[in-house]
């Protein structure tokens, strides 16, 4: 039987490979899910905009971007791109509860959600880097998977040969078994203001320093990786010490010790640590113990001090960035592109006067129903209904012409109470220069919300 469309693994292929039938399928699916979620949210009740946004990023967005390396190519202003933007628009309007006349660019700002084009480009880049392990160029920046940290494939090792080394937890004394080890290894990692360091110190039975190491790590290193590096460097040193030595390794990083005790952990540094412990056990004895940090244990406090100083003066260690860092880099670059497009092409919108940069979007966004009306001026206002030909005039119930939202802040006789509250906080009034500051102030925005709710209650329903 001849057919013009074929669905393979959730992606609809058409005979022209335009993938427009696939976008139609996506639109129907996203619309149905959005309507279903809307049953749990109204204008002033139910899911908050933040909850709705989380549901979008964790489910609906994943539906849209599924199979992106197959069906999407970044061609500006293409029919496929326009269809995908309209698909993203469906849930975004519900998140910020905007009127349907609000522009696509504005609702991305109001919801603090990346335009779908950038999200799709990111998914394609990550697929090439992490699945295909091929270099990929995104917006002029080339990412090379050979210069990234990749997890180990545990299936390359027979299950019977997987390594794991248990540890003792809940120890409060620094030396619970004083006669079994001749030396004690303390390790610690430190991260502060994009400076990262790790250190170890080896003490003898009399708590005298045998040796120590301090290491300065790249700024992208996580505290988890810093703790692992401290353990790794301590073990590398221990391997070189006389065979008569026996060791107890103390660490306040419970997550690191749990990783070492897990036979299925795939982190490459954990794998190296396990290999070192295995080697060390052939010539020395060693046990692992978890201790609590900042409990006045001399060795741990010493390792903590060394780790703090190593952030600036330690031996430089070169590490490869992990997947999380690459994801973060790509996301930051996309935000810069989004910001550039917002400034260049949408500076005339009402929202731009409040949010002149995507980097100034307040933390409390997405906006609610009332906040959206304030920032867009698309709402239950006479001037809005007049602009879109729903009424024949823009007369305010107070009897004056209301051509913009400014009328209610300055001259409307029905909002004098709110005007007084605003004047107490903003003697200079609301101007184009202080709007970005106002939108970041929950206290002032609350007054504007109450004012908007009052205005809405005075405006009759418009068909």
C-alpha positions in Angstrom: 0.0 0.0 0.0 1.3 3.4 -1.0 1.3 6.2 1.7 2.6 9.7 1.8 3.4 9.5 5.5 5.2 7.0 7.7 5.6 7.2 11.5 8.9 5.8 12.7 9.8 5.9 16.4 7.4 8.8 17.1 8.6 11.0 14.1 6.3 11.3 11.1 8.2 11.3 7.8 6.4 12.6 4.7 7.3 12.0 1.0 8.8 15.4 0.7 10.7 15.2 4.0 9.3 18.6 5.0 8.2 17.2 8.4 5.2 19.5 8.3 2.8 16.6 9.0 5.0 15.9 12.1 4.5 19.5 13.3 0.8 19.1 12.8 0.9 16.0 15.0 2.9 17.8 17.6 0.5 20.7 17.6 -2.5 18.5 18.3 -0.6 16.6 21.0 0.7 19.8 22.8 -2.8 21.4 22.5 -4.4 18.3 24.1 -1.9 18.2 27.0 -2.2 22.0 27.6 -6.0 21.8 27.8 -5.7 18.9 30.2 -3.3 20.8 32.4 -5.5 23.9 32.2 -8.2 22.0 34.1 -5.9 22.3 37.2 -5.3 26.1 36.8 -7.5 29.2 36.4 -6.8 32.9 36.3 -6.5 33.2 40.1 -6.3 29.6 41.4 -4.7 26.2 40.8 -1.2 25.7 39.5 1.1 28.7 39.9 2.8 30.0 36.8 6.1 28.5 38.2 4.5 25.1 38.5 3.1 25.3 35.0 6.5 26.3 33.7 8.1 23.3 35.4 5.6 21.0 33.8 6.3 22.6 30.4 10.1 22.2 30.6 9.9 18.7 32.0 7.2 17.3 29.7 5.7 19.4 27.0 9.1 20.8 25.8 10.5 17.3 25.7 7.6 16.2 23.4 8.4 19.1 21.0 12.1 18.5 20.9 12.0 14.7 20.7 13.7 13.6 17.5 15.0 17.1 16.8 18.2 15.9 15.1 16.0 14.1 12.5 13.3 16.6 11.6 14.8 20.1 12.5 17.3 22.2 10.7 17.9 25.8 11.8 16.6 27.8 8.8 15.3 31.3 10.0 11.8 32.2 8.9 11.1 28.8 7.3 7.6 27.4 7.4 8.8 24.6 9.7 10.2 27.1 12.1 7.0 29.2 12.2 5.0 26.1 12.9 7.2 25.1 15.8 7.0 28.6 17.3 3.2 28.5 17.1 3.3 25.1 18.9 5.4 26.5 21.7 3.1 29.5 22.0 0.2 27.3 23.1 1.5 26.3 26.5 3.3 29.6 27.0 0.1 31.6 26.8 -1.3 29.4 29.5 1.7 29.7 31.7 1.6 33.5 31.9 -2.1 33.8 31.2 -1.5 36.3 28.5 -4.1 37.6 26.0 -3.8 36.0 22.6 -2.6 39.3 21.0 0.7 39.3 22.9 3.7 38.7 20.7 5.7 35.5 20.7 8.9 37.3 21.7 7.1 38.9 24.7 5.6 35.6 26.1 9.1 34.1 26.0 10.2 36.9 28.3 7.2 36.7 30.5 7.6 33.0 31.0 11.5 33.1 31.1 11.6 30.3 28.6 14.0 30.1 25.7 12.6 30.5 22.2 12.0 27.0 20.8 14.6 27.5 18.0 17.4 27.8 20.6 16.1 24.8 22.5 16.0 22.6 19.4 19.5 23.7 18.4 20.8 22.8 21.8 19.2 19.3 21.6 20.8 18.7 18.3 24.2 19.9 19.5 24.0 17.6 22.6 23.0 14.7 20.5 26.1 15.1 18.3 28.4 15.6 21.2 27.2 13.0 23.7 25.6 10.3 21.6 27.5 10.4 18.3 30.6 11.8 19.9 31.3 14.0 16.9 32.5 17.6 16.9 29.7 20.1 16.4 29.7 23.8 15.6 26.8 25.8 17.2 26.6 29.5 16.4 30.2 29.8 15.5 31.5 27.9 18.5 33.0 24.4 17.9 32.7 21.8 20.7 35.0 18.8 20.5 33.8 15.6 22.4 37.4 14.4 22.7 38.0 17.4 25.0 35.2 16.5 27.3 34.8 14.2 30.2 32.7 11.1 29.4 31.3 8.5 31.7 32.7 5.0 31.8 30.8 2.2 30.1 30.4 -0.4 32.9 29.3 -3.0 30.4 32.8 -3.2 29.1 33.6 -4.9 32.4 32.3 -8.3 33.5 29.9 -7.9 36.4 32.1 -10.2 38.5 35.0 -7.8 38.0 33.3 -4.6 39.0 35.1 -2.9 41.8 33.6 -1.4 44.9 35.1 -0.5 48.3 32.7 -0.1 51.3 33.4 2.6 53.9 32.6 3.0 57.6 30.2 5.9 58.4 29.1 7.7 61.5 32.5 7.8 63.1 32.9 10.8 65.5 36.4 10.0 66.8 39.3 10.9 64.5 41.0 7.6 65.2 38.5 4.9 66.1 41.0 2.0 65.6 44.3 3.6 66.6 46.5 0.5 66.3 45.5 -0.8 62.9 46.9 1.9 60.7 50.3 3.6 60.8 49.2 6.6 58.7 46.0 8.6 58.2 45.0 10.3 55.0 42.7 13.3 55.2 41.3 14.8 52.1 39.1 17.8 51.3 37.9 20.0 48.4 37.1 23.7 48.3 35.0 25.9 46.0 34.4 29.6 46.3 33.8 32.4 43.7 34.7 30.2 40.7 38.0 29.1 42.3 38.4 25.4 43.1 41.0 23.5 45.0 41.6 20.1 46.6 44.2 18.9 49.1 45.3 15.9 51.1 47.5 15.5 54.1 49.1 12.3 55.4 49.7 12.1 59.2 51.6 9.4 61.1 50.3 7.8 64.3 51.6 10.8 66.3 49.7 13.2 64.1 52.9 14.5 62.6 52.7 15.5 58.9 54.3 12.9 56.6 53.5 14.7 53.4 50.7 16.7 51.8 49.5 18.0 48.4 47.6 21.0 47.2 46.0 21.3 43.8 44.4 24.1 41.9 41.6 22.9 39.7 39.8 24.6 36.7 37.0 27.0 37.6 34.4 24.7 36.0 35.1 21.9 38.5 32.3 20.9 40.8 32.8 20.4 44.6 32.1 16.7 44.0 34.9 16.5 41.5 37.2 18.5 43.8 36.6 16.0 46.7 37.2 13.1 44.3 40.5 14.7 43.1 41.6 15.1 46.7 41.1 11.4 47.3 42.7 10.4 44.1 45.8 12.5 44.7 46.1 11.2 48.3 46.0 7.6 47.0 48.6 8.4 44.3 50.9 9.6 47.0 50.2 6.6 49.3 51.1 4.1 46.5 54.7 5.6 46.5 55.2 5.2 50.3 56.9 2.2 51.9 55.1 -1.1 52.0 55.3 -1.2 55.7 52.8 1.7 55.9 49.1 1.0 56.4 46.4 3.6 55.8 43.1 4.9 56.9 41.6 7.4 54.6 39.2 10.0 56.2 36.8 12.1 54.0 33.9 14.3 54.9 32.5 13.8 51.4 29.8 11.2 51.9 28.8 11.4 48.2 32.4 10.6 47.1 32.6 7.6 49.5 29.2 6.4 48.3 30.4 6.5 44.7 33.5 4.5 45.6 31.3 1.9 47.3 28.9 1.7 44.3 30.0 -0.9 41.7 27.9 0.7 39.0 29.2 4.2 39.3 30.3 5.5 35.9 32.3 8.6 36.9 35.8 8.4 35.3 37.6 9.8 38.4 35.7 7.3 40.6 37.0 4.5 38.3 40.6 5.8 38.7 40.2 5.9 42.5 38.9 2.3 42.5 41.9 1.2 40.4 44.3 3.0 42.8 42.7 1.3 45.9 42.9 -2.1 44.1 46.6 -1.4 43.4 47.2 -0.1 47.0 45.7 -3.2 48.5 48.3 -5.4 46.8 51.1 -3.7 48.8 49.4 -2.0 51.7 46.3 -2.2 53.8 43.7 0.6 53.6 40.3 1.4 55.0 37.8 4.2 54.2 36.0 6.2 56.8 33.5 9.0 56.6 33.8 11.8 59.2 31.7 14.9 59.7 33.2 18.2 58.6 34.0 21.0 61.0 34.0 18.8 64.1 37.4 19.9 65.4 39.3 16.9 64.0 42.9 18.0 63.6 43.6 16.2 60.3 40.3 17.2 58.7 40.7 20.9 59.7 44.3 20.8 58.3 43.1 19.3 55.0 40.3 22.0 54.9 42.9 24.7 55.4 45.1 23.3 52.7 42.2 23.0 50.3 41.2 26.6 50.8 44.7 27.9 50.1 45.1 25.6 47.1 42.4 27.5 45.2 45.0 30.2 44.6 48.5 28.7 45.1 48.1 24.9 44.5 49.7 22.9 41.8 47.6 23.4 38.6 45.8 20.2 37.5 44.2 20.0 34.0 40.8 18.4 33.9 38.3 18.0 31.0 34.9 19.7 31.4 32.0 17.4 32.1 28.6 17.2 30.4 27.0 19.5 33.0 29.5 22.3 32.2 29.1 21.9 28.4 25.3 22.1 28.8 25.7 25.2 30.9 28.1 26.8 28.4 25.7 26.1 25.5 22.8 27.5 27.5 24.7 30.7 28.5 25.6 31.2 24.8 22.0 30.8 23.8 20.8 33.3 26.4 23.3 35.8 24.8 21.8 35.1 21.4 18.3 35.5 22.8 19.2 38.7 24.5 20.8 40.1 21.3 17.6 39.3 19.3 15.4 40.8 22.0 17.3 44.1 21.9 17.7 44.3 18.2 14.2 43.3 17.0 11.8 43.9 19.9 12.8 47.2 21.5 9.5 48.8 20.6 7.3 46.3 22.6 5.7 47.3 25.9 7.5 44.5 27.7 10.9 45.8 26.6 10.4 49.0 28.6 10.2 46.8 31.7 12.6 44.1 30.7 15.3 45.6 28.5 17.5 42.5 28.7 16.8 38.8 29.2 19.5 38.9 31.9 17.3 41.3 34.0 14.2 38.9 34.1 13.2 38.8 37.7 13.5 35.5 39.6 9.7 35.4 40.4 8.8 35.1 36.7 6.7 33.7 35.0 4.2 36.5 35.5 0.7 35.9 36.7 -2.5 37.1 35.1 -2.4 40.6 36.5 1.3 41.1 36.1 1.1 40.1 32.5 -1.6 42.8 31.8 0.6 45.4 33.4 3.8 44.6 31.4 2.1 44.0 28.1 -0.8 46.5 28.3 -2.9 43.8 26.7 -5.6 43.2 29.2 -9.0 44.3 30.4 -8.4 48.0 29.7 -10.6 50.4 27.6 -7.6 51.4 25.4 -6.9 47.7 24.7 -10.4 46.9 23.6 -10.5 50.0 21.5 -7.2 49.2 19.8 -8.4 45.8 18.7 -11.8 47.1 17.7 -13.8 45.4 20.4 -15.3 48.7 21.5 -15.9 52.1 19.8 -14.0 54.2 22.4 -11.3 54.1 25.0 -13.3 55.9 27.7 -12.4 55.0 31.3 -15.2 54.5 33.8 -13.9 57.7 35.5 -15.0 59.7 32.5 -11.6 60.5 31.0 -9.9 59.1 27.9 -7.5 56.2 28.8 -5.1 55.8 26.0 -2.4 54.0 28.0 -1.9 52.3 31.4 -0.3 55.5 32.5 -3.7 57.0 32.9 -4.5 54.8 35.9 -1.1 55.6 37.6 -1.5 59.4 37.2 -4.9 60.9 36.6 -7.7 58.3 37.1 -10.1 59.3 39.8 -10.9 55.6 40.5 -7.4 54.6 41.5 -6.4 57.5 43.8 -5.8 55.1 46.7 -3.2 53.1 44.7 -1.7 56.3 43.3 -1.0 57.4 46.9 0.6 54.1 47.8 2.8 54.4 44.7 3.8 58.0 45.4 5.0 57.0 48.9 7.4 54.5 47.4 8.1 56.4 44.1 7.9 60.1 44.5 9.2 60.6 41.0 6.4 58.3 39.6 6.8 55.5 37.1 9.1 56.5 34.2 10.8 54.7 31.3 14.1 54.8 33.2 12.8 53.2 36.5 10.5 50.6 35.0 13.2 47.8 35.2 13.7 48.6 38.9 10.0 48.6 39.6 9.4 45.2 38.0 12.1 43.8 40.2 10.3 45.1 43.3 7.6 42.7 44.6 6.2 45.4 46.9 5.6 47.9 44.1 4.4 45.2 41.7 1.8 44.1 44.3 0.4 47.6 44.4 0.1 47.6 40.6 -1.5 44.2 40.7 -4.1 45.4 43.1 -4.7 48.4 41.0 -5.1 46.3 37.9 -7.5 43.9 39.6 -9.6 47.0 40.7 -9.6 48.3 37.1 -10.6 44.9 35.7 -13.6 44.8 38.1 -14.8 48.1 36.7 -14.7 47.2 33.1 -17.8 45.4 31.7 -17.5 42.2 29.8 -16.7 42.6 26.1 -17.9 40.0 23.6 
